[in-house]
Amino acid sequence: MSRTWAVARLLERLHFLAPRRWHGLVAFNYHRIGDPAGSAFDRDLWSALPEELDRQVGFLRRELDVVHPRDLPELQRKGRGRYALITFDDGYRDNYEIAYPVLRGHGVPALFFVTTGFIDEPRAAWWDEISWMVRRSERNTLDASAWWGEALDLGGDRAGPISRLVRAYKRQPSASGDEFLRALSEATGSGRCPAQEAAATWMNWDMLREMRDGGMAIGGHTVSHPVLARMDGTGQGSEIAGCGRRLLEELGEPMRWFAYPVGGRDAFDPSTRRHLAEAGVELAFSYYGGHRRFDDWDRFDVRRIPVELEVTGDTFCSMARWPALVGAPRGERLTVRVRDTMRGWLGL
């Protein structure tokens, strides 16, 4: 038995003894749903196969109260209970085609954060375009560059170089993003990804209205998905206000909920918080793991646990970085892989 599964079994045994010690929200974040095999786009963005999502949502419905975000302010004021929130980022069409029917089948809500520019003018997101250029390249190496550092070996399935380039992009000032992509297009010899190749990957406003009318919540995720803290205050305000304006125009509702693109601790700053408050945002969600206790509530930093799809040989499995809520130091996280059963998810 692997050490991971040993930990999972221990958590199973402790499951009914310890969870009641905390009161708060554990929020799970998904991106894409489906099988990434063969995709030219960023395969790290897939969170679960359809059958895994169905098992995971079923588990959460049984073990926790899965809530709509509109209920959170009142629940936080009460300060009691443990709740789950299911979220999805970016606005990929598989959220509508696969995730939405699963959620409706289990009778649970979810919150979908959309990047409005991808809905209005469908095109490849920067992370997908990086993957597309690298996977299309006929070159075996990528020369060193001031943008991404040392030369990169493009052998194998190219997942490693793609991850390194995505990380390098995130470190750049947001205004330099297009220069980075132009440099990479030349270095790979692939050119830029045509907009039509990615157009079908995004939802449209009719789909979002249908989901909203079907009990789902829709939130903002900026206009163009920059790392907000890499922008000046004017740029941040434009991204936040522009996103809110489009949501109001298309859905007839103000932007009450927002998710920070990339979402790490360094992805937002005091200026971001100020612009969110000015835009009337009630809750803003980060993406670096952990949960949020009601006695440690920060409405502009509601933590979320990433749910990611990992490929091991020929096996796909979802993984979540769980907060170690059972007898562990605050902030410590465990990685539990989920394969044919939901055993690992009993880490709650």
C-alpha positions as MATLAB code, in Angstrom:
seq = 'MSRTWAVARLLERLHFLAPRRWHGLVAFNYHRIGDPAGSAFDRDLWSALPEELDRQVGFLRRELDVVHPRDLPELQRKGRGRYALITFDDGYRDNYEIAYPVLRGHGVPALFFVTTGFIDEPRAAWWDEISWMVRRSERNTLDASAWWGEALDLGGDRAGPISRLVRAYKRQPSASGDEFLRALSEATGSGRCPAQEAAATWMNWDMLREMRDGGMAIGGHTVSHPVLARMDGTGQGSEIAGCGRRLLEELGEPMRWFAYPVGGRDAFDPSTRRHLAEAGVELAFSYYGGHRRFDDWDRFDVRRIPVELEVTGDTFCSMARWPALVGAPRGERLTVRVRDTMRGWLGL';
ca = [
       0.000    0.000    0.000;
       1.362    3.437   -0.935;
       1.944    6.042    1.728;
      -0.786    8.183    0.118;
      -3.381    5.456    0.536;
      -2.192    4.778    4.091;
      -2.901    8.413    4.926;
      -6.282    8.161    3.228;
      -7.223    5.124    5.327;
      -6.158    6.893    8.515;
      -8.390    9.813    7.575;
     -11.237    7.375    6.962;
     -10.920    6.059   10.506;
     -10.791    9.584   11.946;
     -13.486   10.967    9.678;
     -16.379   10.739   12.132;
     -14.310   11.816   15.136;
     -12.688   15.090   14.102;
     -14.553   17.037   11.416;
     -17.080   18.523   13.812;
     -14.270   20.492   15.470;
     -14.302   23.097   12.717;
     -17.050   25.328   11.373;
     -16.714   26.972    8.026;
     -16.474   26.539    4.300;
     -14.441   24.183    2.166;
     -14.595   25.307   -1.467;
     -13.492   23.108   -4.362;
     -12.305   24.539   -7.638;
     -12.519   22.816  -11.008;
     -11.530   23.988  -14.459;
     -12.174   21.626  -17.362;
     -14.096   18.338  -17.265;
     -13.378   15.507  -19.692;
     -10.472   13.549  -21.151;
      -7.469   15.727  -22.100;
      -5.689   12.999  -24.074;
      -4.736   14.304  -27.481;
      -5.674   17.904  -26.800;
      -3.311   20.569  -28.105;
      -4.345   22.849  -25.256;
      -3.099   22.942  -21.664;
      -3.823   19.509  -20.210;
      -3.154   20.721  -16.668;
      -6.506   22.534  -16.826;
      -8.582   19.340  -16.733;
      -9.871   18.548  -13.255;
     -11.793   15.285  -13.620;
     -13.165   12.755  -16.037;
     -17.002   12.887  -16.250;
     -17.500    9.729  -14.191;
     -15.111   11.013  -11.511;
     -16.942   14.316  -11.270;
     -20.185   12.415  -10.781;
     -18.666   10.423   -7.890;
     -17.099   13.500   -6.319;
     -20.272   15.580   -6.429;
     -22.232   12.648   -5.030;
     -19.763   12.329   -2.185;
     -19.907   16.025   -1.319;
     -23.701   15.986   -1.363;
     -23.729   13.091    1.119;
     -21.029   14.371    3.465;
     -21.553   18.140    3.534;
     -24.173   20.784    2.906;
     -23.391   22.011   -0.612;
     -24.480   25.644   -0.667;
     -25.185   28.451   -3.105;
     -22.851   31.463   -2.636;
     -25.792   33.750   -1.885;
     -26.215   31.840    1.404;
     -22.657   32.374    2.643;
     -22.989   35.797    4.342;
     -25.826   34.538    6.551;
     -24.047   31.251    7.294;
     -20.909   33.160    8.250;
     -22.882   35.374   10.609;
     -24.338   32.289   12.309;
     -20.836   30.865   12.637;
     -21.892   27.227   12.850;
     -21.882   24.249   10.510;
     -19.577   22.923    7.810;
     -20.396   23.621    4.207;
     -19.051   22.922    0.739;
     -19.034   25.150   -2.307;
     -18.310   23.818   -5.804;
     -16.737   26.275   -8.240;
     -15.489   26.289  -11.828;
     -13.130   28.809  -13.414;
     -12.744   30.440  -16.833;
     -15.925   29.538  -18.753;
     -15.020   26.398  -20.699;
     -17.873   24.845  -22.671;
     -17.419   21.426  -21.076;
     -18.674   23.058  -17.866;
     -22.037   23.440  -19.613;
     -22.002   20.212  -21.611;
     -20.678   17.860  -18.890;
     -20.550   19.467  -15.444;
     -23.937   21.190  -15.503;
     -25.923   17.960  -16.168;
     -23.968   16.202  -13.385;
     -24.748   18.974  -10.910;
     -28.431   19.016  -11.851;
     -28.578   15.257  -11.535;
     -27.395   15.509   -7.936;
     -29.525   18.554   -7.201;
     -26.617   20.740   -6.072;
     -25.599   24.269   -7.104;
     -22.195   25.462   -8.251;
     -20.554   28.806   -8.927;
     -19.068   29.425  -12.389;
     -16.513   32.200  -12.754;
     -16.249   33.403  -16.350;
     -13.638   35.465  -18.160;
     -15.956   37.693  -20.156;
     -13.499   38.441  -22.958;
     -13.345   34.737  -23.850;
     -17.141   34.663  -24.070;
     -17.410   37.853  -26.129;
     -14.484   37.143  -28.493;
     -13.622   33.420  -28.332;
      -9.907   32.762  -28.716;
      -7.179   30.709  -27.101;
      -6.408   31.677  -23.520;
      -2.728   32.464  -23.011;
      -2.025   29.175  -21.216;
      -3.759   27.208  -23.965;
      -1.870   29.130  -26.637;
       1.443   28.358  -24.926;
       0.561   24.656  -24.995;
      -0.651   24.863  -28.599;
       2.589   26.469  -29.800;
       4.830   24.014  -27.969;
       2.888   20.919  -29.048;
       2.831   22.059  -32.684;
       6.518   22.889  -32.793;
       8.697   20.732  -35.057;
      11.804   21.726  -33.081;
      13.502   19.492  -30.519;
      14.705   22.303  -28.294;
      13.591   25.780  -27.386;
      16.437   28.258  -27.302;
      17.184   30.170  -24.121;
      15.397   33.501  -23.813;
      15.163   36.429  -21.453;
      11.464   35.560  -21.209;
      11.781   31.980  -19.957;
      15.464   31.533  -19.081;
      17.477   28.519  -20.152;
      16.926   26.348  -23.217;
      14.152   23.761  -22.943;
      14.152   20.196  -24.233;
      10.982   19.560  -26.237;
      11.292   15.783  -26.194;
       8.649   13.436  -24.777;
       5.079   14.659  -24.402;
       6.248   18.242  -23.747;
       4.203   18.622  -20.560;
       7.262   19.710  -18.569;
       8.310   22.550  -20.891;
       4.705   23.739  -21.138;
       4.421   23.940  -17.342;
       7.682   25.869  -17.116;
       6.584   28.331  -19.780;
       3.215   28.868  -18.102;
       5.000   29.629  -14.827;
       7.358   32.012  -16.632;
       4.397   33.842  -18.190;
       2.765   34.310  -14.792;
       5.893   36.082  -13.517;
       5.767   38.754  -16.242;
       4.084   42.137  -15.894;
       0.644   41.750  -17.414;
       1.403   44.382  -20.064;
       4.196   42.140  -21.399;
       1.997   39.103  -21.991;
       1.557   39.581  -25.719;
       5.286   40.169  -26.206;
       5.963   36.890  -24.406;
       3.581   35.028  -26.704;
       5.062   36.628  -29.833;
       8.547   35.615  -28.730;
       7.400   32.056  -28.063;
       5.643   31.836  -31.423;
       8.917   32.693  -33.149;
      11.027   30.420  -30.961;
       8.751   27.416  -31.567;
       8.173   28.217  -35.229;
       4.467   27.529  -34.678;
       3.061   31.003  -35.136;
       0.054   32.159  -33.095;
      -3.008   29.997  -32.473;
      -5.886   30.989  -34.794;
      -8.923   32.156  -32.858;
     -11.213   29.693  -34.643;
      -9.276   26.719  -33.267;
     -10.297   27.659  -29.734;
     -13.708   29.205  -30.395;
     -15.663   26.053  -29.546;
     -13.929   25.652  -26.182;
     -15.928   28.465  -24.525;
     -19.508   28.805  -23.363;
     -21.736   31.520  -24.801;
     -24.102   33.872  -23.000;
     -27.170   31.763  -23.792;
     -25.557   28.795  -22.049;
     -24.719   30.930  -19.031;
     -28.274   32.264  -18.835;
     -29.639   28.727  -18.977;
     -27.337   27.624  -16.169;
     -28.231   30.643  -14.055;
     -31.936   29.954  -14.568;
     -31.258   26.312  -13.642;
     -29.976   27.220  -10.171;
     -26.299   27.838  -10.835;
     -24.453   31.018   -9.846;
     -22.325   33.064  -12.244;
     -19.387   35.165  -11.086;
     -16.618   37.268  -12.592;
     -13.063   36.298  -13.489;
     -11.891   39.546  -15.192;
     -12.083   40.417  -18.884;
      -8.815   38.889  -20.140;
      -7.484   36.738  -17.238;
      -4.366   38.736  -16.261;
      -2.544   38.326  -12.965;
      -4.108   41.379  -11.354;
      -1.267   42.106   -8.943;
       1.062   42.472  -11.956;
      -1.038   45.449  -13.140;
      -1.275   49.021  -11.938;
      -4.413   50.216  -10.203;
      -5.985   51.603  -13.367;
      -5.528   48.304  -15.192;
      -6.965   46.324  -12.304;
      -9.977   48.595  -12.109;
     -10.611   48.236  -15.835;
     -10.466   44.429  -15.714;
     -12.785   44.195  -12.707;
     -15.273   46.868  -13.742;
     -15.340   45.674  -17.360;
     -16.116   42.133  -16.268;
     -18.891   43.320  -13.970;
     -20.394   45.490  -16.689;
     -20.643   42.602  -19.155;
     -22.209   40.299  -16.558;
     -24.815   42.948  -15.780;
     -25.553   43.574  -19.456;
     -25.944   39.900  -20.362;
     -27.386   38.381  -17.186;
     -29.194   41.354  -15.720;
     -27.469   40.892  -12.360;
     -24.547   42.672  -10.682;
     -21.257   40.852  -10.147;
     -21.582   39.611   -6.566;
     -18.813   36.993   -6.684;
     -15.338   37.103   -8.167;
     -12.354   34.743   -8.523;
      -8.778   35.989   -8.860;
      -7.057   34.738  -12.034;
      -4.194   32.372  -11.069;
      -5.333   32.987   -7.490;
      -2.170   32.576   -5.408;
      -1.392   34.840   -2.463;
       0.615   37.090   -4.775;
      -2.098   37.303   -7.461;
      -4.044   40.084   -5.702;
      -3.131   43.029   -3.504;
      -4.756   45.902   -1.558;
      -5.517   47.705   -4.818;
      -7.401   44.636   -6.062;
      -9.452   44.515   -2.888;
     -10.289   48.206   -3.178;
     -11.514   47.869   -6.748;
     -13.606   44.818   -5.822;
     -15.264   46.754   -3.005;
     -15.964   49.665   -5.363;
     -17.516   47.214   -7.858;
     -19.892   45.893   -5.168;
     -18.362   42.409   -5.025;
     -19.476   40.523   -1.922;
     -17.017   37.597   -1.976;
     -13.720   37.046   -3.801;
     -12.086   33.640   -4.076;
      -8.418   32.688   -4.133;
      -6.818   29.464   -5.341;
      -4.017   28.253   -3.107;
      -5.602   25.535   -0.991;
      -6.989   25.440    2.495;
     -10.435   26.181    3.870;
     -11.991   29.221    5.489;
     -13.249   28.979    9.075;
     -16.099   31.203   10.119;
     -14.005   32.620   12.973;
     -11.270   33.537   10.476;
     -13.428   34.907    7.663;
     -12.016   37.161    4.941;
     -14.609   37.991    2.317;
     -11.932   38.954   -0.211;
      -9.856   35.816    0.309;
     -12.156   32.804    0.418;
      -9.722   29.958   -0.087;
     -10.362   27.124   -2.526;
      -8.898   23.659   -2.921;
      -7.680   22.902   -6.457;
      -9.049   19.713   -7.984;
      -6.710   18.532  -10.723;
      -6.458   15.642  -13.132;
      -3.188   13.731  -12.969;
      -1.955   11.197  -15.496;
       0.004    8.243  -14.163;
       0.894    5.864  -16.966;
      -2.421    5.074  -18.601;
      -4.451    6.006  -15.520;
      -6.252    9.295  -14.980;
      -7.079   10.288  -11.440;
      -8.297   13.420   -9.739;
      -6.339   14.855   -6.871;
      -7.144   17.536   -4.345;
      -4.808   19.337   -1.990;
      -6.747   18.905    1.199;
      -6.294   21.015    4.296;
      -5.140   18.680    7.041;
      -8.070   19.322    9.337;
      -7.366   16.303   11.516;
      -4.751   16.970   14.182;
      -2.277   18.734   11.871;
      -0.638   22.158   12.084;
      -2.682   24.968   10.636;
      -2.086   25.391    6.928;
      -0.541   21.954    6.327;
      -1.885   20.181    3.259;
      -2.115   16.582    2.156;
      -2.281   15.260   -1.384;
      -4.766   12.434   -1.812;
      -5.280   10.707   -5.153;
      -8.730    9.561   -6.121;
      -9.033    6.550   -8.412;
     -11.830    3.993   -8.354;
     -13.285    4.926   -4.968;
     -13.926    8.087   -3.010;
     -11.808    6.895   -0.083;
      -9.283    9.716   -0.357;
     -12.020   12.319   -0.192;
     -12.785   11.315    3.399;
      -9.955   13.647    4.433;
     -12.613   16.131    5.399;
];
